[in-house]
Amino acid sequence: MSSTLTKIYPLKYTGNSLKVLDQRKLPAEEIYVECSTYNEVIQAIQNMLVRGAPAIGFAGAWACCLAVKAVDDKRDLLRIFHEIELARPTAVNLSKAIRRMEKCLIEKGAGSLENEAEAIYKEDIEMCNIMASHGLTVLPNKSEFTLLTHCNTGSLATAGIGTALGVIKFLVQQNKKVHVYATETRPYLQGARLTAWELQKCGIQVSVLPDSAVTYLMKTAKIDAVYVGADRIVSNGDTANKVGTYMIALAAQREKVPFYVVAPSTSFDLNLQSGEEIEIEQRSSKELSEFNNKQICPSGIDFYNPAFDITPSELISGYITEKGVLNVSKFKYNF
Ligand code: MRU
């Protein structure tokens, strides 16, 4: 495998535990934390040791495998699976993975759960590769590209090369010269800490910018396209993704920059009709009031810290999925 597609493993299932690369410590330290119980995996998801929609999906599936090692009763297990599902609310990948594990438990029994979790993981690798090849088809035929991405959508967030970042890696793999602008992604800094680290590891040129510099960048530099991931895409195409995505989509529309969402079928929720129905996770005020464990805001004030926002479908140029590049009218025939 060439360095461009260098694989980083966010999770390693050992059969008795789940080793989780602690993404909170990146880029300074690469440390795996060993979770031996389903409850420890729930904590790892909630505390962002593992994050990114596909990755929390298969982390949840493996948490189910750890649960069956400790509990025999099927009804208790189904209750625990539901507890795992509630670890984070916005990315539908987690719910979808848990539905599969429930079905497997009911229809095939506890002995088949590890195979099911492995299947979810392997399918994600494959979907990343297929999305990456579809993602190139929307670009003009030229040799140099300047692209913008938000949050972290690469190997750290998936089983494979990534969603939005997978397309970018694949483009570099085709010998194109690519310059990536990665938003720092306040307040959790997935862009500055994780995307910059991952792209550097893959030898891809990256510039980190403050989220608030996106409009100025688009006004003054020629950005060929924006590629972002998704946590939940609903029937009308409205898309939940990392907070700040909507703002970037608005800027892209104004500056006539194509804006693509790259996501596997596991991120689609056609049970919901519009973005207003999506539950948006509110995270701890500490993510805003502290920096490097130091308080940076006055005590006793309020915060507003949604982890995601909703980009309306009319701002999205196309949905790059493993089924091809789709528009909203094609969703119901493909998922
Ligand atoms: O809060 P996070 O880091 O889990 O948010 C991640 C994102 O919003 C990603 O853009 C999304 O999950 C797509 S990852 C392939």
Residues whose N, C-alpha, C, O or C-beta is under 5 A from the ligand:
A	BS01	MRU	R51 G52 A53 H150 C151 N152 T153 A157 T163 Q190 G229 A230 D231 N241 K242
